[in-house]
């Protein structure tokens, strides 16, 4: 593992978190490779739920931007907060641990969900984005 790789990965991850906080899907998507591996931990039978359309696999930079647009459209931005507890970096791999606090726009229900975000950075771009979160808390907030 080179120190350049370690520094580059951390810089990209910290910039991603900053852009997510700023809420501009196009600027966020600029940090992703044109093609990548994007997965969200969600029970297989739950993919495609109309109430949570942002929760699905993605493969392109354009789809990454779509994810953040859909996420914003289904939540109340003024009621959102994310706590990042730790960023672990090992070469091109990074894991971000924390908790999100959101409010579902359709139901007005707030929720909290612990998460782990596993990222892989190559040539300064994110090529893997895997999210592991409390999907039960998210689903309960969006149920009618």
N, C-alpha and C positions, 0 to 999 in steps of 0.2 A: 504494500500500500504506500503510495507516495503522498507527501504532504500536500502537493498540488491538488491531487484528487480529493483529499479530505477537505481542504479549504474550498475548492470549487463546489463540492456537493453541499456543504453547509451554506455557502453564499447563495446558491440557487434555492435551497429550501427556505432560508430566511426571506429571500425576495418573494418567493411564492406566498408565504404567510402574510407578508406585508401587502401584496397585491390582493389577496383574498380579503383582507381586512378593509381595503379601499373599495372593493366591490365592483371592479371594472372587468367583466368577463373577457373582453378582447385582450386586455393587457395581461390577465392571468394566463390565457391560452398561449400567449407568445413564449411562455416558459416550457411548453410541451413540444416534444418532437412531432413531426408531421404524422407519424404513425407510432402508436404505443399500446401498452397493455394496461387497461383501466378496468378495475373491478371493484364492486362494493359488496360487502358481506351482507347478504340478504337471502333468506330462504328461497330456494329455487322456485317453489310454487308461488312466491310473492312477486317475482319479476313481472313488470307490466301492470302493476296496480295503478288504476287511474289517479288515485289520490297522491301518489308519490312517483311521478314520471321521471324524475331526475335519478332515481335509484335503478340504474341499469349499467351494463358494461358499455364501454366506449372504445374507440380504436383510433381516432384522429384528433388533430388539434382543433378542428372546427367543432367536433363533438364535445371537446373539453369546454369550449366557450358555451355551448348549448347547456351543458351541465350546470354551470354557474348561473346562467340566465334562468333556467327552470327552478333551481334552488331558490333564487331570489324571489321569483314570482309566487312561490308557495309559502313564503315566510314573511313575517312582519320585521323589516330591517331595524326599526327602532328598538325592538325587543330582543335583538340578537347579541350574543356575547360568546366568545371562545376563550378558554384558558388553555394555554400551551404550558404543560408542566415540564416537558423534557424533549430535547431533540438529540437523538443518538445517531452518530455518523460513523460508518465503517467503509472507507473507500467510496465507491459510487452509491452505496446503500445508505438510506436514512430512515429512521422511524421517529415520528412525531407522536407524542402521547399527550392527551388532554381531555377536555370536556367542552361540549358545545351546549349552549342554551339558546333555544329558539322558541318562536311562537308560530304555530300553524295558522296561516292566513284564513283558510276556509272554516276552521272551527274556533279559532281564537284560543286554543289550548296551548299553554306553554309546556315545554319539555326540556329535560336534560339528558344528554347521552354521552357516555364515556367513549373515547375513540382511540384507535391507533391507525396512523397513516404511514404506510410503507411506500417509500419512493426510491426509484433508481434513477440516477443522473448519469448521462453519457454525453460527452462533448458539450457540456453546459446546458443540456435540455433534459427534461423529465421524460423517461421512456417507460416507466412503470408507476402506476398510481393505484394502490390497493388500499381500501378503507375497511376497517373492522370497527363496527360501532354497535351500540345497543339498539338494534332494529326494532325491538319490541316497544321501546319508549317512543320511537318515531312513529310507528304504525298506530299506537294508541292515541297519539295526538291528532292524527288525521282521520280517525274513524268517526263516522257520522253520529 
